[in-house]
Amino acid sequence: MSTLEAVEDLPPDVSPRQAKRAAVSSFVGAVIEWYDFLIFGLTAATVFNTQFYAFDSPTMNLLASFATLGIGFLFRPLGGLVFGRMGDRVGQKQVLIVTMTLMGICTGLVGCLPTYAQAGWWSPVLLTVLRSVQGFAVGGEWGGAALLAVRHAPAGRRALYSCGVQLGYAVGLVAASGAVTGMSSLAGDRFDSWGWRVPFWFSLVLIAVGLWIRSGVVERPKDSQPTEQRRGSVMTAIRQSPRAFLEIIGLRLVELLTMYIVTTFAVAYGVSHMGMPRERMVNVALIVGALGLISIPAFAYLSDRFGWRRIYVVGSLIGAAAAFPFFFAMESGSFVLVVVVAVVLINIAHDMAVSVQQPLITQMFGPENQNTGAGVGYQVASAIAGGFTPFLATAMLTWTNDRWWPVATYLLVGCLISAAVAGFAVRGGRASQV
């Protein structure tokens, strides 16, 4: 077991209550921000393509909808830079309150937008603007939330204490999928006209809860030092850890490709190409999100005990092995087979990786630049391999006359790259920096 994984007491300036409050704050904030972000992705696959775009081709409408989804990811590195720098200078707490509020307001406003039939091209323009601000806000969430939990955790339990950041993703996925499924059942044929708006408005209720919890977090004194003592910048982070940014991109391929192919692209593919009911495909996301409540903390516990890198490599290789079977299951039309392979891709491959990302990525940078370096690196990877994955996968289908094997190959290669980076490139960190 490495120095970083040795069991230590809590930091001397952190009480057990503060450590738990920081972990809960990171978890709840992640739930809210990911609910906001994911509800957009699920709706983009089934509603936005018909309500906000009016191209002659349904494929073009779907590509435009997925492009709008991807644009949010382009703004995530900017959010990571701006909010990460603020977090390195003034501490994470205040920054996280700002990002949560901004995200919630934008999500609520999406639910108020006019459709193309009501406002013409102003409709997709406004949708794109709000999606861009969403991406900017969520770009500042991960780095600050991860550091808040990691810095308050016992050294030997950093993955477990900080896994709430990713557990929040699973809960957000359950909440978003459940909201879409529930409103689809309640609204019936009217879901496309008004039912889809209700899940977006519900975000405003979640924000109130999140702000109350985050306002009670007490930051460690050294995490809120005066500006002159904390000069975090992305250029300094790059100079100190030039390889880290490329390593983060490679590490995150398994996470990003598995999640966005299974929960976003596959929804549209199953409905439009395989004739599966929308509710059934959304239920796949609901099932894997619910199982993530168990799998993510379980793998975090195991990784603290047996090593972060080992868990990451195994998860990535499992993702590679399941890439083609997932599309064979889709082609079979069997909902049970689709769920089984989706569970392998998400609840094993994806969740093994994300359960250890917080301590693994934050330890790549020095203490002055952890928020900026980890936050920007994490979000650059999101922009490259995350939001545009559904768009690229749909484009591959179009270019190859609906053949799915290029998408499966894309997923396979990405998982193998993550395994290689985790196994051979990532170096051990320094305990004093976390």
N, C-alpha and C positions, 0 to 999 in steps of 0.2 A: 504494500500500500504506500503511495507517495506521501510526501510531506503535506500536500494539500488535503489529502484524504485522511490524515491522522485525526483521531478524536481529541478534541480540546474542549475546555470549558467555554462558556460564552465570553465574548469580549468584556473587559473589565467595566466598561461604561454602559453595558446593556443588561437590563434585568430580564428574567424569564418572561415577564408580562410584556415588556417592550418587544422582545423577539417575536412572541406570538402575535402581538398587534401588528407588527410590520409585515409578518407573513400573511395575516388575514387581509391587511390593506392591499398588498400586492395581488392577492387572489381576487378580491372583490372588484378592484379596479380593472383587472384583466377580464373578468366576466363581462363587465359593462362595455368596455371598449371593444372586445371581440364580438359581443352580441351585435353591437352597432355595425361593425365591419362586415360580419358574416351575413347579416340579414340582407345586406346589399348584394352580396354574391349570390345567395339563393334566389333572390328576386330577379337579378340580372339574367339568370338562366331560364326563367319561365315567364316573366312579366314585362320587363323593360324592353325586350326585343320587339314586343308587339305594341306597347303603349307609348313608347318614346321615340321610335324610329319608324320611317315610312319608305324604306327602299323597296324596289320592285321584287327583290329576291329575299325570301325568309332567311337564307344563309347570311346575306349581307346584314340583315337586321340583327342576327345573333352575333356576328362578328363585331358589329358596332357596339352592341351591349357589352360584350366581353372586353372590348377596347376601353370603354368607360370604366369598367371594373379595374382594368389594369392601370389606368391613369392614376388612380389613387396610390398605387405602389410607387410611381415615379416621384411622388411628393414625400414619401416616407423617409428617404435619406435626408432631405432638407429638414424635416421635422426632427430627425435624430440629431442633426448637426446643431440646429438652433436650441432645442430643448436640452440636448446633451451638454452643450456648453453652459447653458444656464444652470443645469444640475451640478456640474463640476464646480461652478462658482458659488452658488448660493444654497445647494442642497437639493435633494430630490422631492421633498414633500410638497412645496409650493408649486413646483413645475408639474407634478402629477395631478394636482387639483385643477390646474389650467387645462391640461390636455384632456382630462375627463369631461370637463364642462364644455369645451369646444366641440368634442366629438358628439356629445349628447345633443347639443343644439343643432348641429348639422344633420344628424339622423332624424330628428323631429321635423326639420324643414323639408327633407326629402319626401316625407309623408304628405306634405302640403302642396307639392309641385303639380302644376297642370300637365296634362298629357299632350302628345303631339296633336291630337284632334282639337284640343282647346287652345293651344298657344303656338302651334307650328314648330319651327326649329328652335325657338326660345326654350322649348321644353328640354331637349337633350343638352343644350348649352348650360342651363341652370343645373341640370343633373350632374354634368361634368364638373362644374365649379364646386358644388357641394361635395362631390366625391374627392376632389383634389384637397379640400380643406380637411376632410375625414382622414385622408392619407397623411397629411401634415401633422395632424393631432396624434394619430396612432403611432407615428414615427418617433414621438417623444416618450411613449409609454413604456416600451419594453426595457430600454436601458435603465431608466430610473427605477422602475418597479423591481427589476432583477437585482440591482445593486442594493436597494432598500432591504430586500429580504436576505441577500447573501451577506451583507455587512453586519446584520443583526443576528446571524445564525452561528451555532457552534461549528467549528471548522470541520469536524467529522460528520456533520449532518447538513452540509450546505446544499446538496442536491435536494434533499427531502424538504428543507425549510423553504427553498426558493421555487420548488416545483409548482407552487400555487399560481405562478405567472402563466405556466402552460396548462395547469389544471383549469384555470379560468377560461382558456380557449375551449376546452372540452365542454364546460358548463355553458359557455356562450354559444357553442354549436348546438347543444341540446335545446337551449332556450330559443335560439333563432329557428331551428328546424321545427320545434314544437309550435312556435308561434305561426309559422307558415302553414303547417299541417292543420292546426286548430282553426285558423281563420279560413283556410280553404274549405274545411268541412262546414263551418258555420255560414260562410257567405255563398258557397256553392258556385253557381254560374256568375255571380257578381264579384268573385274574388279578383278577377282581372280589372274590374272597373273601380272598386273602392276597398275591397277586403284586404288587399296587400298593404294598404296605408296604416292599418291599425298597429301591426308590429313595430313600425317606425315610430309611431307616437308613444308607444309603451316605453321607449328608451328614456323619455323625460322622467318617468317614475323611478327608473333604476338609478338615474343620476343623483337624485336626492339622497338615496340610500348610500351610494358610494361616497359622496361628499361628506356625509356624517361620519363614516368610518375613517376616512383618510384624515379628517381634521383632528382626530385623536392620536395620531402617530407622533411620537417624540423622536426626532432624529438624534443620532449620536453626535456629540459636540464636534468631533473632527470632520463630520460630514456637512457642517454648516459654518465653516470658517469664513472669515472676511474675504472679500474678493481678491485682495492683494496676495493672499496665501494660496489661492486656488486659481491657477491660470490654465485650465484645461483648454486645449484646442485640437482640432482634427489634424492639423499639420504636425503638431508635436507628437500626437499619437502615431501618425504614419512614420515619422522619423524614428521613434523609439521602437515600434513594432511593425516594420514594413511588410512582413509576411502575413501578419495576422489577418489583414483585411481579405486577402485571397483565400486564406484558410477558412475563414468564416463562410465565405461564399460556397466553397466546396463542402463544408460540413452541412450546410443547411439545404443542400439539394434534395436529400432524402426526405426531409420534413416537408419542404414546399411542394415538391412534385407529387408525393403521395397524397397530401391533403387536398390540393386544388384539382387534381385529376379525379379523385374519388368523390369529393363533395360538391364540386361545381361543374366541371366538364362532363362527368358521367351523368349528371342529372339531365343536362340538355341532350347528350348523346342517347341516353336510354329512352327519353320521351320522343325525340324527333326521328331517331334511326331504328330503334328497337320496338317502338310502339308501347312502351311501358307507361302506366299511369304516373302522373307527376307526383301524387301523394306517396306512391310506393318508392320512388327514387329519393324523395326527400326523407323518407323514413330510414333509408340506409344511413344518411348523415345523423339522424336522430339516434340510431342504435349505436354507431361507433362513438358518438359523443358521450352517450350514457356510460358505455363501457370504459371510456377514458377516465372517468371518475375513480375507477379502481386501478387501471393499468398504469397511469402516470405516476401516482405516488408509490405504487409497488415497485416500479422500475427505478424510481429515484432512491428508494430505500436500498435496493440491491446494488445500485451503482456506488453509493456511499460505502458499501461494504466490500464490493469486489473490484471497483475501479471504474471510473467514468469512461475511459477509452474503450475498454473491453465491451461494455454495454453498447456503446455507440457503433462499434464495428459490427457486432452481431446483428443489431437492428437494421443496419444498412444492407447487409448481405441478405437478410430475410426479405427486405423490400425488393431487392433485385430479383430474388427467386419468385416473387409473387406477381411481377409485372405482367407477364404474358397470361398467367392463369386468370387474372382479373378480367381481361378482355375475352378470354374463352368463356368465362362465366356470364359476362354480359351477352355474348353471342348466343348462348344457350337459352336465354330468356328466363332462366330459373332465378327467382328472387332469393331463394335460400342459398344457392351457390354464390350469387353476387354478395350477399351479406357475409358469408363465410370468408371469402377472399378479401373483402373490404376490411373485415376485422383483422386479418393478417397484416394488410398494408398499413392500416391506421393504428389499431390498438397494440400491435406488436412492433412493427418497423418504425412507424412515425413516433409512437409514444416512448419507445426506448431512446430515441434520439433527443426528443424535446425534454425528457425528464432530467437530463444532465446539462443542457445548453447554458443555463444561467451561470453556474460556477465555472464551467469549461471556457465559455467565451469571455466573461468578465476578467478572468485571471490572465488573459493574454496581454493586458495593458497595465501601465503603471498607475498608481493611485490618483495622480493628478488628472489623468485622462480616461479613467475607466468609463465614466458615463458617456463622454463624447466618442471614444474609440469603439467601445462595445455597441453603443446605440447606433452610430453611423454604419459600422461594419454590418451589423445585423440587418439594418434597413436597406443597405445597398444590395445585399443578397436577396431581400424580398423583392426589390425592384427588378433584379435581373431574372430571377427564377420563380417568382411567386405570382404576382397578379396577372402576368401575361401568359401564364401556362394554359389556362382555358382557351385564350385567343389563339395561341400557337397550335394547340392540339386540334382545335376546330379547323384552322387553316390547313393543317396536315391532312385532315380528312378530305377537304375540298381538293387539294392538289393531287391526291392519290385515288380519287373516285371512291371515297368512303371506305378505304382500307385502314384498319385500326393499327396495324403492326408498327408504323412509324411512331405512333404515340406510345405504344408499349416499349419500343426500343429506347425512346427518349427517357422514359421512366427508369428502365433498366440501367442505362448508362449513368444517369444522375445518381442512382443509389450506389453504384460501384465507385464513383468518384468520391462520394462521402465516406465510404468504407476505407478507401485508400488514404484520404486526408486524415481521418481519425486514427488510422493505424500507423501511419508513417510520418506525417507532416507535423501534427500538433505536438508541441513540446510542453513539458510540465511547467507550471507557473511558480510563483513565489507566494508563500502563505501570508507574508506581511502586506501584500498588496490588496488583499481582499477584505 
